[in-house]
């Protein structure tokens, strides 16, 4: 699968951060810069523009790579302040939402079958109807704050991440995959 998964990190200041891996951002930055440099080096003699029809696809890939490198998403769990901060957007232009630990009911791991609305049963092994694991925060007022979706094969990693967040934050953990086990 092409893409990334948010990773849980313990910061030296005591906060727990669920964020995009730095290595993934660096990879996208290197790809974008290599494409841009190759376009500059191979342009016509005399300093012709790189904005010509033949360069459309490489420029689009370059732009997507550089925007991907600039994308910022993280969930910051701050025990000292008793809050969760969700930030997302481009590095220079991103928004944030703050939730107090007292506003959160639980962290939940649940399962659904992609492609089958309202279904949690696996019909068979197929790409169209594959099970997906969701890691989310449930608020006391009934809102569902999705942290990340995973393939079912990553179930152990998701459960470990959910337990770590629950232990750190002091909120309950519910595993809907295992029949609603609550810790």
C-alpha positions, 0 to 999 in steps of 0.5 A: 500500500502506498502511503503512510500511517501515523506513528505514536511517539513519546516526546521529551516534554512528556507529551504523546504525539500521534503524527506523520513519520518524518522519514515519509515527509523527507522521502516526498521532499527528496522526490519532489526536489529530484524531479524539479532539479532534473527538469531544471538541468534538462531544459533547453540551452539558453535557460528555457522555461520548465513550464512546457507541455512536455513537463506537465506530468513531471510538474504535477508529480513534483507539486504533489510530492512537495505538497505531501511533504508540507502536509501536517497532521498530528494528535497531541496528547498532553497529560499536563494540560489535560487536553488533546490537540488535533492539528492538520493542514499545510505546515504554514497554514494548518488548523487545530482543534482542542479537546479536554480529556474530560470531554472524551469518553473512550478510545475505540478500536472497531472494524467495518467491511470496506464496500459494505455499508453498515456491515461488520461481517467479512463476506469473503476475501476480496479487495472490494469487501475487505475489513478495515480497522478504525482507531477513534476517540469517542466524545461524551457528546457522541462525536467520533473523532477518527484518528486513523484507518488500518488494514485488518492485518495491522490489528495488533499494532492498532490495539497496542497504540490504542492501549498506549493512548488510553493508559497515558490519557486515563480514558477507557479503551474499548476493543469492538473487534474482540466483542467490546472488551473494555479496559 
